[in-house]
Amino acid sequence: MLKKYLFLVLTSLLINHSFAQTAKHTFAVGKNEFLLDGKPFQIISGEMHYARVPRPYWRDRFKKAKAMGLNAICTYMFWNAHEPVEGQYNFSETLDVAEFCKEAAEEGLWVIIRPGPYTCAEWDLGGLPAWLLKKKNVVMRSSDPNYMPQTLTYLRKAVEQIKGSLITNGGNVLMVQVENEYGVYAGDKVYLNGIKNTLLDAGVDVPLFHCDWAGKNYFDKAHIDGVMPSINFGGDAQKNFSIFEKYAPDAPRFNSEFWTGWFDYWGGKHEVHTVKEKLDDFKWMIDNGVSVNLYMFHGGTSNGFFAGANGGNNYYTPYTTSYDYDALLNENGEPTDKYFAFRKVILDKFPDLDLPELPVPIKKIEIPEIQLKAYASLEDNLPEAKLFDTPQNMEALDQTSGLILYAHEFSGVLKGTLLIKRVMDRATIYLDGKKIGTLDRRLNQSALPFTAGKGKHRLEILVEHQARVNFGNAIDQERKGITEGVYINGKELKSWQHYTLPLTNIDQFKASAIKEGYPHLYTAAFDVSEVGDTYIDTRNLDKGLLWVNGRLIGRYWFIGPQQTLYVPGCWLNQGKNEIKVLEMGTPKKLSLTGIKHQIWSTEVDSSLMHSRAGQRIQLVNKQKVKSGLLENKEGWQEVKLSALVSGRYICLESTAAYEDSPFTSIAELRITDAKGADIPREDYTIVYADSEEFGEENGLASLLMDNQPTTFWHTQYSKEKPGQPHQVVIDLGKSSSVSGFRYLPRIKNSAGRVKGYNLYVSKTPFMIK
């Protein structure tokens, strides 16, 4: 009892530990605990990425972390931000990680560094630089010689920046992470040991750790000697640590990511995860001495082209510019209800903490209506063309992001179907200067009708890079532009002009007249009498990019959920300012305003739904291969067939739900092959779901294959409430031997949890009427 009392006293003293810049401290991983200066230490950290927060605002966010009771800040280093071009590094301004650590130290905060090389973080390509994809067969996140050497070179450069900030050198960096959630992805230990040894050789002499989801299978694939394990989750803390302790009994209990909210994707509903949903787990960890890192404490903004996406070969969800994350501080740094609720938990556990007051809020301003004026057509500002027989992707042309225009000239009558085998990510097609259609990767579109009469013609395909997938095995195929050719009636078109448009310097655009249907640059000047934070209201516009004072703020899109773009006051000038908009659609009105708050609103895109009103699937009894009951519990459940069945189309039908619920909800669904392994979700396409909720929350069926346990398919409840049965149909992409399926129910909520089910397998599509 005395030992426990001393531990709590020491922890309560250390939780608000401040340190002098010149003082030398020690940090170590002990048995079941962290040790700071030889004494037990409970880490209570908040995630905040310096690349997502303007440098002048770092200190404001640090002060708010301190005022809440946090004792550490955790941050990623994004490789593609630091090395945008191979061999050219940037560690200045907002990317000055050493300054970030220094300012955190001055505010009495320890730091945990996650240098990658892969980060995920809803960041383009998970932080990996797109120039890696120039090598055609590169296997990223592996010991592939096309990938590994560049990785280790970057890590050495990263260590140069943080070495002086390590606690062993008098700084405040306690730990450094090795890779990120690698057990969820693969198991190449040559790769992991290469990262570990490079960090050690470069001078990292603080504890190394790795994070994964709770599970021995993840641990076995990703754990290497000398690297402490930790786990990530968004709920069920006790359950996750009971799993963790079975395979890592001596490790400190460290929740390296406690997901406080979630991210938003274009066309989805804004994610809201309430205080009630998160508070009990946070309280249990604090009260039981568990170390925790709040992901996110402050999300900030994915400015420029850095927002990522989820997806695979047949589905795709690009993320918004805002990385608000429904976190403890919102996008512009204001404390939310979660902030004060979590702060109370910390103070209840450590009542003697002497927390500072919150800093004075940063001023918010409104900007009167700004009238945009047409300035230049994209079509009249093309660079010199590069000629290739077949379309080349962006990366092959040393382009990282932006737009790329492909042009093909031909003569004579041509009629049929135009096919772009893989649209990466949104293609607008023009024939002889007139827009004839759009193909959207989100909707798995690749073909449209095509008719050209007599004479000479010019076919143009303008492709927009919307975001690279940052999660899962799809990252190796995330090349942008046209990647697999253009065909009409099955015949490949050859001889293409390529116009690269990275949009890194739109100041070079020359004035020209509007060309209907093509993207156009609009500009405006506006005055600010007093600088302050604002949100640019883009609801009058359609889809495009917006710059303020030469800085690319990010993307806007009328479909939402994000309807405003956050502009920090530190990026505005007192007096004259300039705004530029590259509009790729048809705006309602050429005007903008600045307001004091974010607006979340989603224009429901029915094309994202997986059935039309009144549609019903026709199931044949002979296609039924299994019926049964699933258990009323959390965690994965596996169902095996008595014999292998060959098929391409899978229908899981929920015939009843627990608590006699009329709804069905499924967090994840996987189909297993002849060896019992998952058929890759990246190859799945959802072709039908009888019902999907989109009024009150994101309940699209595609969420059951996004590999995110906190999202889920949910049948409709906000308007109509159709009852059981409910069906979802997956196209595996090709005929496969099916041995069964794995099912993950929605966590922490039994509403719609499947009870009775039927499984159907077919070689041909199910009939849908």
C-alpha positions in Angstrom: 0.0 0.0 0.0 2.9 2.4 0.9 4.5 1.6 -2.4 1.3 2.5 -4.3 0.9 5.7 -2.3 4.5 6.8 -3.0 4.0 6.0 -6.7 0.9 8.3 -6.8 2.6 11.1 -5.0 5.7 10.9 -7.3 3.4 10.8 -10.4 1.4 13.7 -9.2 4.6 15.7 -8.7 6.0 14.7 -12.1 2.9 15.1 -14.1 3.3 18.9 -14.2 7.1 18.6 -14.3 8.8 21.7 -15.6 12.5 21.8 -16.4 15.2 24.3 -16.9 16.8 24.5 -20.3 20.2 23.8 -18.8 19.1 21.0 -16.5 20.1 17.4 -17.5 17.5 14.8 -17.1 17.2 11.1 -17.7 14.4 9.0 -19.2 14.1 5.3 -19.4 11.8 2.4 -20.0 11.5 0.3 -16.8 9.4 -2.8 -16.1 5.8 -1.7 -16.6 6.6 2.0 -16.2 8.5 4.9 -17.5 11.2 6.5 -15.4 12.0 10.2 -15.5 15.1 11.0 -13.4 14.8 7.5 -12.0 11.2 8.0 -10.8 7.9 6.7 -12.1 6.4 9.0 -14.8 3.0 8.9 -16.4 3.0 10.5 -19.9 -0.1 12.5 -20.7 0.6 13.8 -24.2 -1.2 15.5 -27.0 -0.6 15.0 -30.7 0.1 18.1 -32.8 1.9 18.2 -36.1 4.1 21.2 -36.6 3.5 21.0 -40.3 -0.2 21.5 -39.8 0.1 24.6 -37.5 1.6 28.0 -38.5 4.9 28.5 -36.7 3.8 31.7 -35.0 0.9 29.8 -33.3 3.0 26.9 -31.9 3.5 28.6 -28.6 -0.3 29.4 -28.3 -1.1 25.7 -28.7 1.7 24.7 -26.3 0.3 27.0 -23.6 -3.1 25.5 -24.1 -1.6 22.0 -23.7 0.0 23.1 -20.5 -3.1 24.7 -19.2 -5.0 21.5 -19.8 -2.6 19.4 -17.7 -0.6 17.7 -20.5 3.1 17.1 -19.9 4.2 16.2 -23.4 3.5 16.9 -27.1 3.9 14.2 -29.8 4.5 15.0 -33.4 5.1 13.4 -36.8 7.9 14.4 -39.2 6.5 14.2 -42.7 9.2 13.0 -45.1 7.5 14.4 -48.2 7.3 17.9 -46.6 11.0 17.8 -45.6 12.3 16.3 -48.9 9.8 17.3 -51.6 12.5 16.8 -54.3 15.0 14.0 -53.9 18.1 15.4 -52.2 16.6 18.8 -51.5 15.7 19.2 -47.8 13.6 21.8 -46.0 13.7 22.2 -42.2 12.9 25.9 -42.1 9.9 28.0 -41.0 6.9 25.7 -40.3 9.1 22.7 -40.9 11.7 23.7 -38.3 11.3 20.7 -35.9 14.3 21.8 -33.7 12.5 25.1 -33.1 9.3 23.3 -32.4 11.0 21.2 -29.7 12.7 24.3 -28.2 9.5 26.2 -27.9 7.8 23.2 -26.3 10.7 23.0 -23.8 10.3 26.7 -22.9 6.6 26.0 -22.1 7.6 23.0 -19.9 6.6 20.2 -22.3 8.4 17.0 -23.2 8.3 15.9 -26.8 7.8 12.5 -28.5 9.1 12.4 -32.1 7.7 10.1 -34.8 10.0 10.6 -37.8 8.5 8.0 -40.1 9.5 7.3 -42.7 5.8 6.4 -43.0 3.3 8.3 -40.9 -0.2 7.7 -42.2 -1.8 10.7 -40.5 -4.3 11.3 -43.4 -1.3 13.0 -45.1 -0.6 12.5 -48.8 1.0 9.1 -49.4 1.3 8.7 -45.6 4.2 11.1 -45.6 6.2 9.2 -48.2 7.5 11.4 -51.0 5.8 10.9 -54.4 9.2 10.9 -56.2 9.7 7.3 -54.9 6.9 6.2 -57.3 9.0 7.2 -60.3 10.6 3.7 -60.0 7.9 1.5 -61.6 8.2 -1.6 -59.4 9.1 0.1 -56.0 7.7 -1.7 -53.0 7.4 0.9 -50.3 7.6 0.2 -46.6 9.9 -2.7 -47.2 13.5 -3.6 -47.6 13.2 -3.3 -51.4 16.5 -1.7 -52.7 14.4 0.7 -54.7 13.0 2.1 -51.5 15.2 1.3 -48.5 18.4 3.4 -49.2 16.4 6.6 -49.7 14.5 5.9 -46.5 17.7 5.5 -44.4 19.2 8.6 -46.0 16.2 10.7 -45.0 16.3 9.3 -41.4 19.9 10.3 -41.0 18.9 13.9 -42.1 15.9 13.8 -39.7 18.1 12.8 -36.8 20.5 15.7 -37.5 17.6 18.0 -36.8 16.4 16.4 -33.6 19.7 15.1 -32.1 20.3 18.3 -30.1 16.8 18.1 -28.7 17.2 14.6 -27.2 16.9 14.4 -23.4 20.3 12.8 -23.4 21.7 16.0 -24.9 19.9 18.3 -22.5 16.8 18.6 -24.5 13.2 17.5 -24.1 12.7 14.6 -26.6 11.9 11.5 -24.5 11.3 8.9 -27.2 11.5 8.3 -30.9 9.2 6.0 -32.9 10.2 3.3 -35.4 7.9 3.3 -38.4 4.2 3.4 -37.7 1.5 0.8 -37.2 3.7 -1.6 -39.2 2.1 -4.8 -37.9 -1.2 -3.8 -39.4 0.6 -3.5 -42.8 3.4 -6.1 -43.2 6.1 -8.0 -41.4 9.5 -7.1 -43.1 11.9 -7.2 -40.1 14.9 -6.5 -42.3 13.3 -3.2 -43.0 12.4 -2.5 -39.4 15.9 -3.4 -38.1 17.3 -1.2 -40.8 15.3 1.8 -39.5 16.2 1.0 -35.9 20.0 0.6 -36.6 20.0 3.8 -38.7 18.4 5.8 -35.9 20.9 4.4 -33.4 23.9 4.9 -35.6 22.9 8.5 -36.3 22.9 9.2 -32.6 19.4 8.5 -31.2 20.1 7.3 -27.7 16.7 7.7 -26.2 14.2 4.9 -26.0 12.7 3.7 -29.3 9.1 2.5 -29.5 6.7 1.1 -32.1 2.9 1.3 -32.1 0.2 -1.0 -33.5 -3.3 -2.0 -32.8 -3.7 -4.4 -29.9 -3.2 -8.0 -31.0 -0.4 -10.6 -30.9 -0.6 -11.0 -34.7 0.3 -7.3 -35.1 3.0 -7.6 -32.4 4.6 -10.6 -33.9 4.9 -9.0 -37.4 6.2 -5.6 -36.2 8.2 -6.2 -32.9 12.0 -6.2 -33.0 14.4 -6.3 -30.1 15.3 -3.0 -28.4 12.1 -1.3 -29.5 9.3 -0.9 -26.9 5.7 -1.8 -28.0 2.7 0.4 -27.6 -0.9 0.3 -28.8 -3.4 2.6 -30.6 -7.1 2.7 -30.3 -10.2 4.9 -30.0 -12.1 3.0 -27.2 -12.3 -0.1 -25.0 -9.1 0.8 -23.2 -9.4 -2.0 -20.6 -10.0 -4.6 -23.2 -7.1 -3.4 -25.4 -4.6 -3.4 -22.6 -5.8 -6.8 -21.3 -4.9 -8.1 -24.8 -1.6 -6.1 -24.8 -0.5 -7.4 -21.4 -0.7 -11.0 -22.6 2.1 -10.6 -25.2 4.0 -7.6 -23.7 3.7 -8.3 -19.9 6.8 -6.2 -18.9 6.2 -3.1 -21.2 4.8 0.1 -19.8 1.2 0.6 -20.7 1.2 3.3 -23.3 -1.7 4.2 -25.5 0.4 5.9 -28.2 -2.8 7.1 -30.0 -6.1 7.6 -28.3 -8.3 8.7 -31.1 -10.3 11.7 -29.8 -12.3 12.2 -33.0 -12.0 11.3 -36.6 -11.1 12.8 -40.0 -13.4 14.1 -42.8 -13.6 13.1 -46.4 -15.1 15.0 -49.3 -18.8 14.2 -49.7 -19.1 12.7 -46.2 -20.7 14.0 -43.1 -18.5 16.0 -40.6 -17.3 13.5 -38.0 -18.4 14.3 -34.5 -17.4 12.0 -31.6 -18.9 13.2 -28.3 -17.3 13.8 -25.0 -19.4 11.0 -23.6 -18.1 8.6 -26.2 -14.5 9.2 -25.2 -14.4 10.3 -21.6 -14.7 7.0 -19.7 -11.8 5.4 -21.5 -9.6 8.5 -20.9 -10.5 8.6 -17.3 -9.8 4.9 -16.8 -6.3 5.4 -18.3 -5.5 8.4 -16.2 -6.8 6.9 -13.0 -4.9 3.7 -13.5 -1.5 5.2 -14.3 -1.6 4.4 -18.0 0.4 6.7 -20.2 -1.6 8.2 -23.1 -1.2 10.3 -26.2 -4.3 12.1 -27.4 -4.6 11.8 -31.1 -5.4 14.6 -31.9 -5.0 17.2 -29.3 -4.9 19.7 -32.1 -5.4 18.7 -35.7 -4.8 21.9 -37.6 -4.9 22.1 -41.4 -3.5 20.0 -44.3 -2.6 23.1 -46.3 -1.4 22.9 -49.9 -1.7 19.4 -51.6 -0.9 17.5 -48.4 -4.3 16.0 -47.5 -4.4 12.2 -48.0 -7.1 9.7 -48.9 -8.3 6.2 -48.2 -8.9 3.7 -51.0 -7.8 0.9 -53.2 -8.2 -0.2 -56.8 -12.0 0.3 -56.8 -12.9 2.8 -54.1 -11.5 6.1 -53.0 -12.3 8.8 -50.4 -10.0 11.9 -50.5 -9.8 13.9 -47.3 -10.7 17.5 -46.7 -8.2 20.4 -46.3 -9.3 20.8 -42.7 -7.9 18.4 -40.2 -10.1 19.6 -37.4 -10.5 15.9 -36.3 -13.2 17.0 -33.8 -10.2 17.3 -31.4 -9.7 19.0 -28.1 -8.6 22.2 -29.8 -10.5 22.9 -33.0 -8.9 23.8 -36.3 -8.2 27.4 -35.3 -6.9 26.4 -31.8 -10.0 27.1 -29.7 -10.7 24.7 -26.8 -13.7 22.4 -27.3 -16.0 20.7 -24.7 -13.6 17.7 -24.8 -10.7 20.0 -23.8 -12.5 21.0 -20.5 -13.9 17.5 -19.8 -10.4 15.9 -20.2 -8.8 18.7 -18.2 -11.2 17.9 -15.3 -10.2 14.2 -15.4 -6.6 15.2 -15.0 -7.3 17.6 -12.2 -9.5 15.1 -10.4 -6.6 12.7 -10.4 -4.0 15.3 -9.6 -5.8 18.0 -7.5 -2.5 19.6 -6.5 -1.6 20.5 -10.1 -1.0 24.2 -10.5 -2.1 24.8 -14.1 -1.6 28.1 -15.9 -4.5 30.1 -17.3 -5.4 29.7 -20.9 -3.8 32.3 -23.1 -5.8 35.2 -24.5 -7.7 33.9 -27.5 -6.3 34.9 -30.9 -8.5 37.6 -32.5 -11.1 36.5 -35.0 -12.1 38.8 -37.8 -14.7 39.1 -40.5 -13.9 40.2 -44.1 -16.6 41.9 -46.1 -17.6 40.5 -49.4 -14.7 40.1 -51.9 -15.6 40.3 -55.6 -13.5 38.0 -57.7 -12.4 39.0 -61.1 -11.6 36.7 -64.0 -7.9 36.9 -64.7 -6.5 33.9 -66.8 -7.6 30.7 -68.4 -5.6 27.6 -67.6 -5.9 26.6 -71.3 -4.0 29.8 -72.3 -1.2 29.2 -69.7 0.0 25.8 -70.7 3.7 25.1 -70.5 5.6 23.6 -73.5 4.3 20.1 -74.4 6.3 16.9 -73.8 5.6 14.2 -76.4 5.2 10.5 -75.6 3.6 7.7 -77.5 1.5 6.6 -74.5 0.3 8.7 -71.5 2.9 9.1 -68.8 2.0 9.5 -65.1 2.9 12.6 -63.1 5.7 11.0 -61.2 7.4 9.8 -64.4 7.5 13.5 -65.4 8.9 14.6 -62.1 5.6 16.2 -61.0 4.3 15.7 -57.5 0.8 17.3 -57.5 -1.5 19.7 -59.2 -3.0 19.0 -62.7 -1.8 17.4 -65.9 -3.3 17.9 -69.4 -3.1 15.2 -72.0 -3.9 16.1 -75.7 -4.3 13.7 -78.6 -5.0 14.9 -82.2 -6.7 12.8 -84.8 -8.8 13.0 -88.0 -12.0 11.4 -89.1 -15.2 10.0 -87.6 -14.9 8.2 -84.3 -17.8 6.9 -82.3 -18.1 4.6 -79.3 -16.9 4.4 -75.8 -13.9 6.3 -74.4 -12.1 4.3 -71.7 -9.4 5.6 -69.3 -8.4 2.4 -67.6 -7.5 4.0 -64.3 -8.5 7.6 -63.5 -6.1 9.1 -61.0 -8.1 10.9 -59.6 -10.6 13.1 -61.5 -10.5 13.6 -65.3 -12.3 16.3 -67.3 -12.6 15.4 -71.0 -12.8 18.0 -73.8 -13.3 17.4 -77.5 -12.4 20.4 -79.8 -12.6 22.8 -76.9 -15.9 21.6 -75.5 -16.3 19.7 -72.2 -18.0 16.3 -72.9 -17.7 14.7 -69.4 -16.0 14.0 -66.1 -14.7 10.7 -64.7 -14.3 10.5 -61.0 -12.3 7.9 -59.2 -14.5 8.3 -56.1 -17.3 6.8 -58.1 -15.2 4.2 -59.8 -15.8 5.8 -63.2 -13.6 5.1 -66.2 -15.7 5.3 -69.4 -18.1 7.7 -71.3 -19.8 7.8 -74.7 -17.7 9.5 -77.4 -18.6 10.9 -80.8 -16.4 12.8 -83.2 -17.5 13.8 -86.7 -15.5 14.4 -89.9 -12.4 16.6 -89.9 -9.5 17.2 -87.5 -10.1 16.9 -83.8 -8.3 17.5 -80.5 -9.1 15.3 -77.5 -7.9 16.8 -74.2 -8.0 15.0 -70.8 -7.3 17.2 -67.8 -6.5 15.1 -64.7 -6.6 16.4 -61.2 -4.5 14.9 -58.4 -6.9 15.0 -55.5 -4.9 13.1 -52.9 -2.7 10.0 -52.6 -3.9 7.1 -50.5 -2.1 7.2 -47.2 -3.2 3.9 -45.7 -2.9 0.2 -46.7 -1.3 -1.6 -49.6 -2.6 0.8 -52.3 0.3 3.2 -51.7 2.6 1.4 -54.3 0.1 2.2 -57.1 -0.7 5.8 -56.2 0.8 7.4 -59.4 -1.3 10.3 -60.6 -2.6 11.2 -64.1 -3.4 8.5 -66.7 -1.6 5.4 -65.7 -2.9 2.6 -67.9 -3.7 4.1 -71.3 -6.7 5.6 -73.2 -8.9 3.5 -75.5 -11.8 4.0 -77.9 -13.8 0.9 -78.6 -10.9 -1.2 -77.2 -8.2 0.4 -79.4 -5.5 2.2 -77.6 -4.8 5.8 -78.7 -1.2 6.6 -79.3 0.8 9.9 -79.5 0.1 12.3 -76.7 1.1 15.8 -75.8 1.7 16.2 -72.0 1.4 19.6 -70.2 2.5 19.5 -66.6 0.8 21.9 -64.3 2.1 21.5 -60.7 0.6 24.9 -59.8 3.6 25.8 -57.6 3.8 29.3 -59.0 0.5 30.7 -60.3 2.0 34.2 -60.2 3.4 33.3 -63.6 0.0 33.1 -65.2 -0.6 35.6 -67.9 -3.9 37.4 -68.3 -6.3 35.9 -70.9 -10.0 35.7 -71.6 -12.3 33.0 -70.1 -12.6 29.8 -72.0 -15.9 28.2 -71.2 -15.6 24.8 -69.4 -11.9 25.1 -68.7 -10.4 26.0 -65.2 -10.0 29.7 -64.8 -7.9 31.8 -62.4 -9.8 34.5 -60.5 -8.1 37.2 -58.3 -9.1 39.9 -55.9 -7.5 42.4 -53.5 -8.9 43.1 -50.1 -8.0 45.2 -47.1 -7.7 44.2 -43.5 -7.7 47.0 -40.9 -6.7 44.6 -38.1 -5.3 41.1 -38.6 -6.9 38.1 -37.1 -8.0 34.5 -37.9 -10.8 34.1 -40.4 -12.6 31.4 -42.4 -13.0 32.1 -46.1 -16.6 31.1 -47.0 -16.4 29.2 -50.3 -20.1 28.3 -50.6 -20.6 30.5 -53.7 -17.9 28.5 -55.5 -17.8 25.0 -57.0 -14.5 23.1 -56.8 -11.0 24.3 -56.9 -7.9 25.7 -55.0 -7.5 28.9 -53.1 -4.4 31.0 -52.3 -4.0 33.9 -49.9 -0.9 36.1 -50.3 0.8 33.5 -52.4 0.2 30.7 -50.0 -1.9 27.7 -51.1 -4.5 27.3 -48.4 -6.0 24.2 -49.9 -8.9 22.7 -51.7 -12.6 23.6 -51.6 -15.5 21.7 -53.0 -19.2 22.5 -52.7 -20.1 18.9 -51.8 -18.6 19.5 -48.3 -18.6 18.8 -45.5 -16.0 21.6 -45.3 -17.5 24.8 -46.6 -14.9 27.3 -45.3 -11.1 27.5 -45.4 -9.2 28.5 -42.3 -6.8 31.4 -42.8 -4.6 32.2 -39.8 -4.2 35.9 -39.0 -0.4 35.5 -39.1 -0.7 34.9 -42.8 -2.6 38.1 -43.4 -1.2 41.6 -43.8 -2.6 44.7 -42.1 -3.7 46.6 -45.1 -3.5 45.1 -48.6 -4.0 41.3 -49.2 -4.5 39.2 -52.3 -6.6 36.2 -52.9 -6.5 33.9 -55.9 -8.9 31.1 -56.9 -8.4 28.4 -59.5 -12.0 27.4 -60.1 -12.5 24.1 -61.9 -16.3 24.1 -62.0 -19.1 26.5 -62.4 -19.5 28.9 -59.5 -22.8 30.2 -58.3 -21.4 33.6 -57.7 -17.9 35.1 -57.9 -17.7 36.4 -54.3 -16.2 35.3 -51.0 -16.4 36.6 -47.4 -14.4 36.0 -44.3 -16.3 34.8 -41.2 -15.3 33.9 -37.6 -16.3 30.2 -37.6 -16.1 27.0 -39.5 -19.2 25.8 -41.5 -19.8 22.1 -41.9 -22.5 21.2 -44.4 -22.7 18.3 -46.8 -24.5 18.3 -50.1 -25.6 14.7 -50.3 -24.1 13.1 -53.4 -26.5 10.3 -54.4 -23.9 8.9 -56.7 -22.0 7.7 -53.6 -24.9 5.6 -52.5 -25.0 1.9 -53.5 -28.6 1.6 -54.5 -31.4 3.8 -55.8 -34.7 4.3 -54.1 -36.9 1.2 -54.6 -34.0 -1.1 -55.8 -34.1 -4.6 -54.5 -31.7 -7.5 -54.9 -33.0 -10.8 -56.2 -31.3 -13.7 -54.3 -31.5 -17.3 -55.4 -31.6 -20.0 -52.8 -29.0 -22.2 -54.7 -26.5 -19.3 -54.3 -26.8 -19.5 -50.5 -23.7 -21.2 -49.0 -24.1 -20.5 -45.3 -26.7 -19.5 -42.7 -26.1 -19.0 -39.0 -25.8 -16.8 -36.0 -23.1 -14.3 -35.1 -22.3 -13.6 -31.5 -23.3 -10.5 -29.5 -19.8 -9.4 -28.7 -17.1 -7.0 -29.8 -14.0 -8.0 -31.8 -13.5 -10.0 -35.0 -15.6 -13.1 -35.6 -14.7 -15.7 -38.3 -17.1 -17.9 -40.1 -15.8 -20.8 -42.1 -17.6 -22.7 -44.9 -17.8 -26.5 -44.8 -16.2 -26.5 -48.3 -14.6 -24.0 -50.7 -16.9 -22.2 -53.0 -15.8 -20.4 -56.2 -17.3 -17.0 -57.0 -16.7 -13.3 -57.6 -19.8 -11.7 -56.0 -20.5 -12.0 -52.3 -23.7 -11.0 -50.6 -24.0 -10.9 -46.8 -27.6 -10.7 -45.7 -28.5 -9.7 -42.2 -31.7 -11.5 -41.3 -31.9 -10.3 -37.7 -30.1 -8.0 -35.3 -29.6 -8.2 -31.6 -32.1 -6.3 -29.4 -34.6 -6.9 -32.3 -33.1 -3.9 -34.0 -34.4 -3.0 -37.5 -31.0 -1.7 -38.4 -27.8 -3.3 -39.5 -24.3 -2.0 -38.8 -20.9 -3.5 -39.7 -17.6 -1.9 -39.0 -15.5 -4.2 -41.2 -16.1 -7.2 -43.5 -13.5 -9.5 -45.1 -13.9 -12.4 -47.4 -11.3 -15.2 -46.9 -9.6 -17.3 -49.6 -8.7 -21.0 -49.9 -5.9 -20.6 -47.3 -8.1 -18.7 -44.9 -6.3 -15.4 -45.6 -8.2 -12.2 -46.4 -8.8 -11.5 -50.1 -7.2 -7.9 -50.3 -9.8 -5.3 -49.5 -8.1 -3.0 -52.0 -9.6 -5.2 -54.7 -13.2 -5.0 -53.4 -16.0 -2.9 -54.9 -19.3 -2.4 -53.1 -21.9 -2.9 -55.8 -25.1 -2.8 -53.7 -26.4 -2.0 -50.3 -30.1 -2.0 -49.7 -29.9 1.0 -47.2 -27.3 3.5 -46.0 -27.5 6.3 -43.4 -26.3 9.7 -44.5 -28.5 12.1 -42.6 -27.1 12.0 -39.1 -23.7 10.4 -39.7 -21.6 8.6 -42.2 -23.1 5.2 -42.8 -22.0 4.4 -46.4 -21.4 0.7 -47.1 -17.9 1.5 -48.4 -16.9 2.1 -44.8 -17.0 -1.6 -44.1 -13.8 -2.1 -46.2 -11.9 1.0 -45.2 -9.9 -0.9 -42.5 -10.9 1.7 -39.8 -12.7 0.0 -36.9 -14.3 3.3 -35.8 -16.3 3.8 -39.0 -19.1 1.5 -40.2 -21.9 0.8 -42.6 -25.2 1.6 -41.0 -28.7 1.2 -42.6 -30.9 4.3 -42.6 -32.5 5.6 -39.5 -32.7 9.4 -39.6 -35.6 9.5 -42.1 -37.0 6.1 -43.1 -36.3 3.1 -40.9 -36.4 0.0 -43.2 -36.4 -3.2 -41.3 -34.6 -6.5 -41.6 -33.3 -8.1 -43.8 -30.5 -6.0 -45.1 -28.0 -6.9 -47.8 -24.5 -5.7 -48.9 -22.8 -7.1 -52.0 -19.1 -7.1 -52.7 -17.4 -7.6 -56.0 -14.0 -9.3 -55.3 -12.7 -8.1 -58.7 -12.2 -11.6 -60.0 -13.4 -15.1 -59.4 -11.8 -16.6 -56.2 -12.1 -19.6 -54.0 -14.0 -18.5 -50.9 -13.6 -20.3 -47.6 -15.7 -17.9 -45.4 -15.7 -14.4 -44.0 -14.6 -12.3 -41.1 -16.9 -9.8 -39.4 -16.2 -6.9 -37.1 -19.2 -5.3 -35.4 -19.4 -1.6 -34.5 -17.5 -0.9 -31.3 -19.1 0.3 -28.1 -22.6 0.3 -29.5 -24.7 -2.8 -30.1 -27.3 -1.0 -32.4 -27.6 -3.1 -35.5 -25.2 -5.8 -34.5 -25.9 -8.7 -36.8 -27.5 -11.8 -35.2 -28.8 -14.0 -38.0 -27.2 -14.0 -41.5 -27.2 -15.7 -44.9 -24.1 -15.7 -47.1 -24.5 -15.9 -50.9 -21.7 -16.5 -53.4 -22.1 -16.2 -57.2 -19.9 -16.3 -60.3 -22.1 -13.7 -62.0 -23.7 -10.5 -60.7 -26.7 -10.8 -58.5 -29.9 -9.5 -60.2 -30.9 -6.0 -58.9 -34.2 -4.5 -59.8 
